[in-house]
Amino acid sequence: MKARIKWIQDVMFVGESGSGHSVIMDGAPEAGGRNLGFRPMEMLLLGLGGCSAFDVTMILKRGRERVTDCVIEVDGERAHTDPKVFTKIALKYIVTGHALDSKKVERAVALSAEKYCSATAIMGKTAEMTHTIEIVEAQNV
């Protein structure tokens, strides 16, 4: 897996993935940025949430659960001194579907957190992580 980051100006960079996608990263105005893209540390939280959402939805689909939506809200707290690593991360899973089995949803989240999510394994080295689950019944359409 590869990535390339190119400086654009001030504190703005374009990140290019090995799979051919790009994203703009920029700093806050007080750091010399123009607020035109994600902060690099926000990208870490997005990666964590995306990695876990991928796991949870795949596990539930393989378990024949009728999932219609999965949202993960991620809230991270950082250390006050450099390096300002994440010290606490709370992940709230909002899983929507038809007659979802709560035990299977809990198991999917646990498997992601404890076994499959590479981002959790990395970020869990510095951050205390918590996981909460909300199950929503899908509306019949």
C-alpha positions in Angstrom: 0.0 0.0 0.0 1.3 3.4 -0.9 0.4 7.0 -0.5 1.9 10.3 -1.8 1.5 13.7 -0.1 2.3 16.9 -2.1 2.6 20.3 -0.6 0.4 22.8 -2.4 0.9 26.1 -0.4 1.0 27.4 3.2 -0.2 24.3 5.2 -2.3 22.8 2.4 -1.4 19.4 0.9 -3.0 16.9 -1.5 -2.9 13.3 -0.5 -2.9 10.7 -3.3 -3.7 7.1 -2.5 -2.1 4.2 -4.3 -5.6 3.3 -5.5 -5.8 6.6 -7.4 -7.9 8.8 -5.2 -7.1 12.3 -3.9 -8.0 14.4 -0.9 -7.1 17.9 0.2 -5.7 18.5 3.7 -5.4 22.0 5.1 -4.9 23.6 8.4 -7.0 26.0 10.5 -6.5 29.7 9.8 -4.7 30.1 13.1 -2.2 27.6 11.9 -1.7 29.4 8.6 -4.3 27.4 6.6 -7.4 28.5 4.7 -9.7 25.7 6.1 -10.1 24.2 2.6 -9.7 20.6 3.5 -9.5 17.9 6.2 -7.0 18.3 9.0 -4.6 15.4 8.9 -5.7 14.2 12.4 -9.3 14.3 11.3 -8.2 11.9 8.5 -7.1 9.4 11.2 -10.5 9.5 12.8 -12.2 9.1 9.4 -9.9 6.1 8.6 -10.7 4.5 12.0 -14.5 4.9 11.5 -14.3 3.7 7.9 -12.2 0.7 8.8 -14.6 -0.4 11.5 -17.8 0.4 9.5 -16.4 -1.9 6.7 -15.9 -4.7 9.2 -19.2 -4.4 10.9 -21.3 -4.2 7.7 -19.4 -7.1 6.1 -19.8 -9.3 9.3 -23.5 -8.5 9.5 -24.2 -9.2 5.8 -22.3 -12.5 6.0 -24.5 -13.3 9.0 -27.5 -12.7 6.8 -28.6 -9.7 8.8 -30.7 -7.2 6.8 -28.6 -4.1 7.4 -29.8 -0.9 5.6 -27.5 1.7 7.1 -24.4 2.0 9.3 -23.2 5.3 10.8 -20.3 5.6 13.1 -19.9 8.8 15.1 -16.3 9.2 16.2 -15.2 11.6 19.0 -11.5 11.8 19.8 -9.7 13.7 22.5 -6.0 14.5 22.1 -3.1 15.1 24.5 -2.4 18.7 25.3 1.3 18.4 24.7 3.3 17.3 21.7 3.0 14.8 20.1 -0.8 15.4 20.5 -1.8 11.8 20.1 -5.4 10.7 20.6 -5.9 9.7 24.3 -9.6 8.9 24.2 -11.8 7.8 21.3 -15.5 7.1 21.5 -17.2 5.3 18.7 -20.9 5.2 18.5 -22.4 2.7 16.0 -25.8 3.5 14.7 -26.9 0.4 12.8 -30.2 0.3 10.9 -31.9 -2.7 9.5 -34.9 -5.0 9.5 -35.3 -7.1 12.7 -31.6 -6.9 13.5 -30.3 -9.4 16.1 -28.8 -7.2 18.8 -26.4 -10.0 19.8 -25.1 -10.2 16.2 -24.6 -6.5 16.0 -22.7 -6.5 19.4 -20.6 -9.4 18.1 -19.8 -7.6 14.9 -18.7 -4.5 16.7 -16.6 -6.6 19.1 -14.9 -8.5 16.3 -14.1 -5.3 14.5 -12.6 -3.8 17.7 -10.8 -6.8 18.9 -9.7 -8.7 15.8 -10.2 -7.2 12.4 -9.9 -3.4 12.4 -6.2 -2.5 11.7 -6.9 1.2 12.6 -8.2 0.2 16.0 -5.1 -1.9 16.7 -2.9 1.0 15.8 -4.8 3.9 17.5 -5.6 1.7 20.5 -1.9 1.9 21.4 -2.3 5.5 22.7 -6.1 5.9 23.1 -8.6 4.4 25.4 -11.4 3.3 23.1 -15.1 2.9 23.9 -17.9 1.5 21.7 -21.6 2.1 22.1 -24.3 0.7 19.9 -27.7 2.0 18.8 -29.9 -0.3 16.7 -32.6 1.4 14.6 -35.5 -0.5 13.0 -35.6 0.3 9.3 -38.8 1.8 8.0 -40.7 -0.4 5.5 -40.6 1.2 2.1 
